[in-house]
Amino acid sequence: MKKFMKWMPISMMILGSMFMFAACSDDNEPTTPEEPGTETPGAKVSIQLGYESIEVEAAGGSAEVTYTLKNAGTNPKISGTSDQDWITDIQAADGKVTMSVAANTETADRTAKVTLTYSDDEKNAASAELTVTQGAKAEEKFTITIPGECGSTWIPFEIQPKDQSAQYFLNIRPAEEMEGFVSDEALFNSDMSTYQQLADQYGMSLNDVLVATGALVSGPMEDYLFTKLSPSTEYCIYCYGVENGKLVAPVSKVNAATTAAAPVDNQITIDVTNKIASSVAFTVKVTTFDAYALAIFDGSASDAEIESALMGEDVSIYAGNQQLSLNTALEVGKEYAIAAIGRAGNTATTKLVVTRFTAEEGQVVENLTLDMTALAFDGDELAAHLGVDDLKGRPILFNNIETNGTYTLTYPVTVEELADLRKQVEEQNPGEEITDETLYAVILNAFAAYSSPDRQSLWLASEGSWMVLSMTIDEAMQNYKVGAAAIEVNESTYSPVEEIDKYLGTNASKVLVKKAGNLDVKKTVAMMKKYMDSKSTYSFKTSIKDMSKIRSMKE
């Protein structure tokens, strides 16, 4: 036996391992190779595969199967071929056969034969066959079509879901970027990463965030466009079903390319609708959906300087009609210019459009008034009364504000959150007086994006003790007034649902529904410390009138 083992090829000591392709089926039947040491010197060379057949998923990818050689000669070599072009790059070395399997885009299974051929210096020959069966592509739940010609910065599309009630996520990426995703799950995880971060940050489920941000759609989409794209670029438009934050339908996709940059007949007009320095607002009207660069400049800038800046880096790109307001206050009595120019990549596609104006002083209100009403309701009863199903399942807070100010902000917090915040602020600012007015103002500004700018709002709450914080600001944004209303939320304090009719009338559908509480205490404390260190009058840097509204759903 020792003499026999001395000349036995080392490769025979390596037994076949399990097929390592991630999608292998339990139906793959392994062969049973002979035990090492049973060969006869001078016997015929043979290739023994770990499996005679394998199954792979429709998505394709890299497949792998093991092999052993019997009675191999000197300098053995194995080459591989397939009778189907969807299997390529067949390599055999060190007891392992690997191959690349293309994705199956058909709705039927398909089969290929992979033939392995052996050769060596003694001119021995042997072969073995492997059957590869690839599953069919799952039936697509959505049909995406490109109904017409594309522009240099836009692509038209339409979507027809088989289930009209199904919710789905829609997106567009450069086709080259899509090649980096090896599976539908990988694409889904990439798309959801930002939404999951928001969910983790604010203690919400992924599905709640998707609904709150309007990321999911349902029903057919006709005559839609993806805009603000790069010229001469191939894109992939895709969508997939999502249910309870999970991928429930395969990705449907279609590719389309934008055209080269060229002049377009897009008539751009800019109209300044509010010249108040603290809250400048303007509209942009266009005649096509071609992209354009837009910015505001000092009035002393020449048209040539403005055009150069709009065609440079770090400018905002828009498409379609816009109603915009500035998020910073301008200087009263100073001239400014709002300008736009059609742009596709680094190519100007229209002439420059410039509208110049002088910023005016807003109305200053020295004696601001703030009268706030806070009510608690049973969510189920209020949902039935208003016909708003989103209110079901939990208590609802309602606030109404009466003020002679122009802008308002409201945000409810629990008494416990407020006490915890005050404690930490006082610890970080020893010796400083933290008044209620200061504390409330900083909280409202810190959470302006999640506060309500409306004078009536409904809040998804929970039972307990609450403080509804509110602020009003004059048109000039020079003076503000803060206030708070304490309210207990439980069954014994619920108001009759008819009480809300005094405030809403027939405008219930316009009332903003938001999620109350969940203060990020550390963030707010840090902002408070920054405020205390500055020792200056608190100023607002955001345009409260144009605050974005994030509609949060119940947990």
C-alpha positions as CSV (number, residue, x, y, z in Angstrom):
1,M,0.0,0.0,0.0
2,K,2.8,2.5,0.8
3,K,4.3,1.9,-2.7
4,F,0.9,2.5,-4.3
5,M,0.3,5.7,-2.4
6,K,3.7,7.1,-3.4
7,W,2.7,7.5,-7.1
8,M,-1.0,8.3,-6.7
9,P,-1.8,11.8,-8.0
10,I,-2.3,14.3,-5.2
11,S,-5.6,15.5,-6.8
12,M,-7.1,12.1,-6.0
13,M,-6.8,13.0,-2.3
14,I,-9.3,15.8,-2.8
15,L,-12.9,14.6,-2.5
16,G,-15.7,16.5,-4.3
17,S,-17.4,19.1,-2.2
18,M,-20.9,20.4,-2.4
19,F,-21.8,22.6,-5.4
20,M,-21.4,26.1,-4.2
21,F,-23.7,28.2,-6.3
22,A,-26.1,30.1,-4.0
23,A,-29.2,29.0,-5.9
24,C,-28.5,25.2,-6.0
25,S,-31.6,23.1,-5.7
26,D,-32.1,20.1,-3.4
27,D,-32.8,18.2,-6.6
28,N,-29.2,18.3,-7.6
29,E,-28.0,14.6,-7.3
30,P,-24.3,14.1,-6.5
31,T,-22.5,11.2,-8.0
32,T,-20.5,8.8,-5.9
33,P,-16.8,8.8,-6.8
34,E,-14.7,5.8,-6.0
35,E,-12.5,5.8,-3.0
36,P,-9.0,7.0,-3.5
37,G,-6.5,4.1,-3.8
38,T,-8.8,1.8,-5.8
39,E,-7.3,2.8,-9.2
40,T,-5.3,0.4,-11.3
41,P,-1.9,1.6,-12.7
42,G,-2.2,2.1,-16.5
43,A,-6.0,2.3,-16.4
44,K,-8.0,4.7,-18.5
45,V,-8.2,8.4,-17.4
46,S,-11.6,9.6,-16.3
47,I,-13.2,12.8,-15.0
48,Q,-15.5,12.3,-12.0
49,L,-17.9,15.3,-11.4
50,G,-19.3,16.0,-8.0
51,Y,-22.7,16.4,-9.6
52,E,-23.9,15.3,-13.0
53,S,-26.6,18.1,-13.1
54,I,-27.1,21.4,-11.4
55,E,-29.9,24.0,-11.2
56,V,-29.3,27.8,-11.1
57,E,-31.6,30.7,-10.5
58,A,-33.0,32.9,-13.3
59,A,-30.8,35.8,-12.1
60,G,-27.7,33.9,-13.2
61,G,-24.2,34.7,-11.9
62,S,-21.3,32.4,-11.1
63,A,-21.8,28.6,-10.9
64,E,-19.4,26.0,-9.5
65,V,-19.1,22.2,-9.3
66,T,-16.2,20.0,-8.1
67,Y,-14.4,17.2,-9.9
68,T,-11.7,14.6,-9.4
69,L,-9.4,12.9,-11.9
70,K,-8.8,9.1,-12.1
71,N,-5.4,7.9,-13.4
72,A,-4.3,11.4,-14.5
73,G,-1.1,11.6,-16.6
74,T,1.6,14.2,-16.7
75,N,0.6,17.9,-17.0
76,P,-3.1,17.2,-17.1
77,K,-5.4,19.9,-18.6
78,I,-9.2,20.3,-18.7
79,S,-11.0,22.6,-21.1
80,G,-14.8,23.3,-21.1
81,T,-17.4,24.2,-23.7
82,S,-21.1,24.7,-23.7
83,D,-23.8,24.1,-26.3
84,Q,-25.5,27.3,-25.3
85,D,-24.1,30.8,-25.4
86,W,-25.6,31.8,-22.1
87,I,-22.9,29.8,-20.3
88,T,-19.4,31.3,-20.7
89,D,-16.0,31.5,-19.2
90,I,-15.7,27.8,-18.2
91,Q,-12.6,27.2,-16.1
92,A,-11.4,24.0,-14.5
93,A,-8.5,23.9,-12.0
94,D,-7.6,22.5,-8.6
95,G,-10.6,20.2,-8.5
96,K,-13.2,22.9,-9.3
97,V,-15.1,23.9,-12.4
98,T,-16.5,27.4,-12.5
99,M,-18.6,29.1,-15.2
100,S,-20.6,32.3,-15.8
101,V,-24.3,32.0,-16.3
102,A,-26.3,34.8,-17.9
103,A,-29.6,35.9,-16.5
104,N,-32.6,34.2,-18.0
105,T,-35.0,36.9,-19.3
106,E,-37.5,34.4,-20.6
107,T,-40.5,32.9,-18.8
108,A,-39.5,29.3,-19.4
109,D,-36.7,27.1,-18.0
110,R,-33.7,26.4,-20.2
111,T,-31.0,23.7,-20.3
112,A,-27.4,23.5,-21.5
113,K,-24.8,20.8,-21.7
114,V,-21.3,21.7,-20.5
115,T,-18.6,19.3,-21.8
116,L,-15.3,19.0,-20.0
117,T,-12.4,17.6,-22.1
118,Y,-9.2,16.1,-20.6
119,S,-5.7,16.0,-22.2
120,D,-2.1,15.4,-20.9
121,D,1.5,14.9,-22.2
122,E,0.8,11.2,-22.7
123,K,-2.0,12.1,-25.0
124,N,-4.6,10.5,-22.8
125,A,-8.2,11.7,-23.4
126,A,-11.3,11.8,-21.4
127,S,-14.5,13.8,-21.2
128,A,-17.5,14.4,-18.9
129,E,-20.8,16.2,-19.3
130,L,-22.6,18.4,-16.9
131,T,-26.3,19.4,-17.4
132,V,-27.1,22.9,-16.3
133,T,-30.8,23.8,-15.9
134,Q,-31.7,27.5,-15.3
135,G,-35.0,28.5,-13.8
136,A,-37.4,30.8,-15.7
137,K,-37.6,34.5,-14.9
138,A,-40.5,35.1,-12.5
139,E,-43.6,36.6,-14.1
140,E,-43.3,40.3,-14.0
141,K,-46.0,42.2,-12.1
142,F,-45.4,45.5,-14.0
143,T,-45.1,46.5,-17.6
144,I,-42.9,49.5,-18.3
145,T,-42.9,51.1,-21.7
146,I,-41.3,54.2,-23.3
147,P,-44.2,55.7,-25.2
148,G,-42.3,58.3,-27.3
149,E,-39.1,60.0,-28.1
150,C,-36.6,61.0,-25.4
151,G,-35.1,64.4,-24.9
152,S,-31.5,65.3,-23.9
153,T,-32.6,65.6,-20.2
154,W,-35.8,63.6,-20.0
155,I,-37.3,60.2,-20.7
156,P,-41.0,59.5,-20.9
157,F,-42.4,56.3,-19.4
158,E,-45.6,54.5,-18.6
159,I,-46.3,51.7,-16.1
160,Q,-49.2,49.2,-16.1
161,P,-49.3,47.0,-12.9
162,K,-51.2,43.7,-13.2
163,D,-52.6,44.3,-9.7
164,Q,-54.0,47.8,-9.8
165,S,-54.0,48.0,-6.0
166,A,-50.4,46.9,-5.5
167,Q,-47.9,49.3,-4.1
168,Y,-44.6,49.6,-5.8
169,F,-41.3,51.5,-5.7
170,L,-40.2,53.4,-8.9
171,N,-36.7,54.6,-9.7
172,I,-34.2,55.4,-12.4
173,R,-30.4,54.8,-12.5
174,P,-27.8,54.9,-15.2
175,A,-27.8,51.5,-17.0
176,E,-24.0,51.1,-16.3
177,E,-24.7,51.5,-12.5
178,M,-27.4,48.7,-12.7
179,E,-24.8,46.2,-13.8
180,G,-23.3,46.3,-10.3
181,F,-26.4,44.7,-8.7
182,V,-26.2,40.9,-8.7
183,S,-29.8,40.3,-7.6
184,D,-33.2,42.0,-7.0
185,E,-32.5,41.9,-3.3
186,A,-29.2,43.8,-3.7
187,L,-31.0,46.5,-5.7
188,F,-33.8,46.7,-3.1
189,N,-31.4,47.0,-0.2
190,S,-29.5,49.8,-2.0
191,D,-32.8,51.7,-2.7
192,M,-34.0,51.3,0.8
193,S,-30.8,52.3,2.6
194,T,-31.7,56.0,2.9
195,Y,-35.3,55.2,4.0
196,Q,-34.0,52.7,6.6
197,Q,-31.7,55.3,8.1
198,L,-34.7,57.7,8.5
199,A,-36.6,54.8,10.1
200,D,-33.8,54.1,12.5
201,Q,-33.3,57.7,13.4
202,Y,-37.0,58.5,14.1
203,G,-38.1,55.2,15.6
204,M,-40.4,54.3,12.7
205,S,-40.8,51.2,10.6
206,L,-39.4,51.2,7.0
207,N,-42.9,50.9,5.6
208,D,-44.1,54.0,7.6
209,V,-41.2,56.0,6.2
210,L,-41.9,54.8,2.6
211,V,-45.6,55.9,3.0
212,A,-44.8,59.1,4.8
213,T,-42.3,60.3,2.1
214,G,-44.6,59.2,-0.7
215,A,-42.0,56.8,-2.0
216,L,-44.6,54.1,-2.9
217,V,-47.1,54.5,-5.7
218,S,-50.0,52.4,-6.9
219,G,-52.1,52.1,-10.0
220,P,-51.1,52.8,-13.6
221,M,-48.8,55.7,-14.5
222,E,-49.4,57.3,-17.9
223,D,-47.7,60.3,-19.6
224,Y,-44.9,60.6,-16.9
225,L,-41.4,61.8,-17.3
226,F,-38.1,61.3,-15.5
227,T,-36.4,64.7,-15.8
228,K,-33.1,66.4,-15.0
229,L,-31.1,63.6,-16.6
230,S,-27.7,63.7,-18.3
231,P,-27.5,63.9,-22.1
232,S,-26.3,61.0,-24.3
233,T,-26.7,58.5,-21.4
234,E,-28.5,55.2,-21.2
235,Y,-30.7,54.8,-18.2
236,C,-32.7,52.0,-16.7
237,I,-36.2,52.7,-15.4
238,Y,-37.4,50.0,-12.9
239,C,-40.0,49.2,-10.3
240,Y,-40.9,46.4,-7.9
241,G,-43.6,45.5,-5.5
242,V,-43.2,46.4,-1.8
243,E,-45.5,45.3,1.0
244,N,-44.8,46.0,4.7
245,G,-41.3,47.2,3.9
246,K,-40.5,43.9,2.1
247,L,-39.7,43.1,-1.6
248,V,-42.7,41.1,-2.8
249,A,-42.4,41.2,-6.6
250,P,-39.4,40.9,-9.0
251,V,-37.8,43.9,-10.6
252,S,-39.4,45.0,-13.8
253,K,-37.1,47.2,-15.9
254,V,-36.6,48.9,-19.3
255,N,-33.7,50.8,-20.8
256,A,-33.8,54.1,-22.7
257,A,-31.2,56.7,-23.6
258,T,-31.3,60.5,-23.6
259,T,-30.3,62.3,-26.8
260,A,-27.3,64.5,-27.3
261,A,-27.4,68.1,-25.9
262,A,-28.9,70.5,-28.4
263,P,-30.8,73.9,-28.3
264,V,-34.5,73.5,-27.2
265,D,-37.5,75.8,-27.6
266,N,-38.2,76.1,-23.9
267,Q,-39.6,79.6,-23.1
268,I,-38.7,80.4,-19.5
269,T,-40.3,83.3,-17.5
270,I,-39.6,84.3,-13.9
271,D,-42.1,86.4,-11.8
272,V,-41.3,87.6,-8.3
273,T,-44.5,87.2,-6.4
274,N,-43.3,88.4,-3.0
275,K,-40.5,90.9,-2.6
276,I,-40.5,91.1,1.2
277,A,-36.8,90.7,2.1
278,S,-37.5,88.0,4.8
279,S,-39.6,85.8,2.5
280,V,-38.9,86.4,-1.1
281,A,-41.0,84.1,-3.4
282,F,-41.2,83.7,-7.1
283,T,-42.6,81.5,-9.9
284,V,-40.8,80.0,-12.9
285,K,-42.9,79.0,-15.9
286,V,-41.7,76.9,-18.8
287,T,-43.1,75.5,-22.0
288,T,-41.2,72.2,-22.1
289,F,-39.8,69.8,-19.5
290,D,-36.2,70.4,-20.5
291,A,-33.8,71.1,-17.6
292,Y,-32.6,74.5,-16.6
293,A,-30.2,76.0,-14.1
294,L,-31.6,78.5,-11.6
295,A,-30.1,80.8,-9.0
296,I,-30.3,84.2,-7.3
297,F,-27.5,86.8,-7.6
298,D,-26.5,90.2,-6.3
299,G,-28.0,92.9,-8.5
300,S,-24.6,94.2,-9.4
301,A,-23.7,91.0,-11.4
302,S,-23.7,91.4,-15.2
303,D,-25.6,89.0,-17.4
304,A,-22.3,87.6,-18.6
305,E,-21.2,86.9,-15.0
306,I,-24.6,85.3,-14.2
307,E,-24.5,83.0,-17.3
308,S,-21.0,81.9,-16.4
309,A,-22.1,81.0,-12.9
310,L,-25.2,79.2,-14.1
311,M,-23.1,77.0,-16.4
312,G,-20.5,76.3,-13.7
313,E,-20.5,73.7,-10.8
314,D,-22.8,73.5,-7.8
315,V,-25.9,75.1,-9.3
316,S,-29.4,73.9,-8.8
317,I,-31.1,72.2,-11.7
318,Y,-34.9,72.3,-12.2
319,A,-37.5,71.1,-14.7
320,G,-41.1,72.1,-15.2
321,N,-43.0,75.0,-13.5
322,Q,-41.9,76.0,-10.0
323,Q,-43.2,78.0,-7.1
324,L,-40.2,78.7,-4.9
325,S,-39.2,80.9,-1.9
326,L,-35.8,81.7,-0.5
327,N,-34.6,80.1,2.7
328,T,-32.5,83.1,3.7
329,A,-33.5,86.7,4.3
330,L,-32.3,89.4,1.8
331,E,-31.2,92.9,2.5
332,V,-34.0,95.5,2.5
333,G,-33.5,98.1,-0.3
334,K,-30.9,96.1,-2.2
335,E,-31.3,94.9,-5.8
336,Y,-31.1,91.2,-6.7
337,A,-31.4,89.1,-9.8
338,I,-33.1,85.7,-10.3
339,A,-31.8,84.0,-13.4
340,A,-32.3,80.8,-15.4
341,I,-30.8,79.1,-18.4
342,G,-31.6,75.9,-20.2
343,R,-28.9,73.3,-19.6
344,A,-28.1,69.8,-20.7
345,G,-24.9,68.6,-19.1
346,N,-22.4,71.4,-19.8
347,T,-24.3,72.7,-22.8
348,A,-26.5,75.8,-22.7
349,T,-29.8,74.9,-24.5
350,T,-31.7,78.3,-24.2
351,K,-30.9,81.9,-23.9
352,L,-30.3,83.4,-20.4
353,V,-33.4,84.8,-18.6
354,V,-32.9,87.4,-15.8
355,T,-35.5,89.1,-13.6
356,R,-34.2,91.9,-11.4
357,F,-36.0,93.3,-8.3
358,T,-35.4,95.3,-5.1
359,A,-36.1,93.6,-1.7
360,E,-38.7,95.3,0.3
361,E,-39.3,95.6,4.1
362,G,-42.0,93.4,5.5
363,Q,-44.6,94.4,8.1
364,V,-43.2,94.6,11.6
365,V,-45.7,93.7,14.3
366,E,-44.5,94.9,17.7
367,N,-47.3,93.3,19.7
368,L,-47.7,89.8,18.4
369,T,-50.7,87.8,19.8
370,L,-50.8,84.0,20.1
371,D,-53.9,82.2,21.2
372,M,-53.7,78.4,20.9
373,T,-56.3,75.7,21.5
374,A,-55.3,72.0,22.0
375,L,-57.8,69.1,22.0
376,A,-57.4,65.4,22.3
377,F,-59.6,62.9,20.4
378,D,-60.2,59.1,20.1
379,G,-58.5,58.3,16.8
380,D,-61.1,55.7,15.7
381,E,-64.0,58.1,16.3
382,L,-62.3,61.0,14.7
383,A,-61.3,58.9,11.7
384,A,-65.0,58.0,11.2
385,H,-66.1,61.6,11.7
386,L,-63.6,63.1,9.2
387,G,-63.3,60.1,6.8
388,V,-59.5,59.9,7.3
389,D,-58.5,56.3,8.0
390,D,-54.9,57.3,8.8
391,L,-56.2,58.5,12.2
392,K,-57.3,55.1,13.4
393,G,-55.7,53.1,16.2
394,R,-54.3,55.8,18.5
395,P,-55.1,59.1,20.3
396,I,-55.1,62.3,18.2
397,L,-53.9,65.7,19.2
398,F,-55.4,68.8,17.5
399,N,-54.2,72.4,17.6
400,N,-55.7,75.6,16.4
401,I,-53.7,78.9,16.4
402,E,-55.1,82.4,16.3
403,T,-52.5,85.1,15.7
404,N,-51.8,88.5,14.1
405,G,-48.4,87.1,12.9
406,T,-47.7,85.9,9.4
407,Y,-45.9,82.6,10.0
408,T,-46.5,79.8,12.6
409,L,-44.8,76.7,13.8
410,T,-46.2,74.0,16.1
411,Y,-44.7,70.8,17.6
412,P,-46.0,68.7,20.5
413,V,-43.7,67.0,23.0
414,T,-44.3,64.8,26.0
415,V,-43.8,66.4,29.4
416,E,-41.1,63.8,30.1
417,E,-39.2,64.7,27.0
418,L,-39.4,68.4,27.8
419,A,-38.1,67.8,31.4
420,D,-35.2,65.7,30.2
421,L,-34.2,68.2,27.6
422,R,-34.3,71.1,30.1
423,K,-32.2,69.1,32.6
424,Q,-29.5,68.3,30.0
425,V,-29.4,71.9,28.7
426,E,-29.0,73.3,32.3
427,E,-26.2,70.8,33.0
428,Q,-24.3,71.9,29.8
429,N,-24.9,75.6,30.5
430,P,-24.3,76.1,34.2
431,G,-25.2,79.6,35.5
432,E,-27.3,80.4,32.4
433,E,-31.0,81.1,32.7
434,I,-33.0,78.9,30.4
435,T,-36.4,80.5,30.1
436,D,-39.4,78.7,28.7
437,E,-39.4,81.1,25.8
438,T,-35.8,80.4,24.9
439,L,-36.3,76.6,25.3
440,Y,-39.4,76.5,23.2
441,A,-38.0,78.7,20.4
442,V,-34.9,76.5,20.0
443,I,-36.9,73.3,20.0
444,L,-39.3,74.6,17.3
445,N,-36.5,75.8,15.1
446,A,-34.4,72.6,15.6
447,F,-37.4,70.5,14.5
448,A,-38.8,73.0,12.0
449,A,-38.8,70.3,9.3
450,Y,-41.0,68.1,11.4
451,S,-43.1,70.9,12.9
452,S,-46.4,72.1,11.3
453,P,-46.4,75.5,9.6
454,D,-50.2,75.3,9.5
455,R,-52.6,77.0,11.9
456,Q,-54.6,73.8,12.3
457,S,-52.9,70.4,12.6
458,L,-53.7,66.8,13.6
459,W,-51.0,64.8,15.5
460,L,-50.7,61.1,15.9
461,A,-50.0,60.9,19.6
462,S,-50.1,58.4,22.6
463,E,-51.7,58.6,26.0
464,G,-49.9,60.7,28.6
465,S,-49.1,64.3,29.4
466,W,-48.2,66.6,26.5
467,M,-47.1,70.2,25.9
468,V,-48.0,71.6,22.5
469,L,-45.3,74.2,21.6
470,S,-46.2,77.0,19.2
471,M,-44.6,80.1,17.7
472,T,-45.8,83.0,15.6
473,I,-43.5,85.4,13.6
474,D,-44.2,88.7,11.9
475,E,-43.8,89.2,8.1
476,A,-40.5,90.9,8.5
477,M,-39.3,88.0,10.7
478,Q,-38.0,90.5,13.2
479,N,-40.4,89.6,16.1
480,Y,-41.7,86.3,17.4
481,K,-43.8,85.0,20.2
482,V,-43.9,81.5,21.7
483,G,-46.4,79.7,23.8
484,A,-47.4,76.3,25.0
485,A,-50.6,74.5,25.9
486,A,-50.6,71.6,28.4
487,I,-53.0,68.7,27.7
488,E,-53.6,65.3,29.2
489,V,-54.3,62.6,26.6
490,N,-56.5,59.7,27.8
491,E,-60.0,58.4,27.4
492,S,-61.3,60.7,30.2
493,T,-60.0,63.8,28.4
494,Y,-61.2,63.1,24.8
495,S,-63.3,65.8,23.3
496,P,-66.5,65.0,21.4
497,V,-65.5,64.7,17.7
498,E,-68.0,67.3,16.8
499,E,-65.9,69.9,18.7
500,I,-63.4,69.9,15.8
501,D,-66.0,71.2,13.4
502,K,-65.7,74.6,15.0
503,Y,-62.2,74.9,13.6
504,L,-62.0,72.8,10.5
505,G,-65.4,73.3,8.9
506,T,-65.2,71.7,5.5
507,N,-61.4,71.9,5.2
508,A,-60.5,68.7,7.0
509,S,-58.7,67.3,4.0
510,K,-56.3,70.2,4.1
511,V,-55.2,69.7,7.6
512,L,-51.6,68.3,8.0
513,V,-51.4,65.0,9.8
514,K,-48.0,64.5,11.5
515,K,-46.4,62.3,14.1
516,A,-45.8,63.9,17.5
517,G,-42.9,63.6,19.9
518,N,-39.8,61.5,19.5
519,L,-37.4,64.4,20.2
520,D,-33.8,63.8,19.4
521,V,-32.7,65.2,22.8
522,K,-28.9,65.1,22.1
523,K,-29.3,67.0,18.9
524,T,-31.5,69.6,20.4
525,V,-29.2,70.1,23.4
526,A,-26.3,70.6,21.1
527,M,-28.2,73.3,19.2
528,M,-29.2,74.9,22.5
529,K,-25.6,75.0,23.6
530,K,-24.7,76.6,20.3
531,Y,-27.4,79.2,20.9
532,M,-26.4,80.0,24.5
533,D,-22.7,80.3,23.4
534,S,-23.6,82.8,20.7
535,K,-25.3,85.2,23.2
536,S,-27.2,86.8,20.4
537,T,-30.8,87.4,19.5
538,Y,-32.3,84.3,18.0
539,S,-32.9,84.5,14.2
540,F,-34.6,82.2,11.8
541,K,-32.6,81.1,8.7
542,T,-35.4,79.1,7.1
543,S,-38.5,80.3,5.3
544,I,-41.2,79.0,7.5
545,K,-43.8,79.8,5.0
546,D,-42.4,77.3,2.6
547,M,-41.5,74.6,5.1
548,S,-41.6,71.1,3.6
549,K,-44.4,68.8,4.9
550,I,-43.5,65.2,5.8
551,R,-46.7,63.3,6.3
552,S,-46.1,60.6,8.9
553,M,-48.3,57.6,9.4
554,K,-49.1,55.7,12.6
555,E,-46.8,53.0,13.9
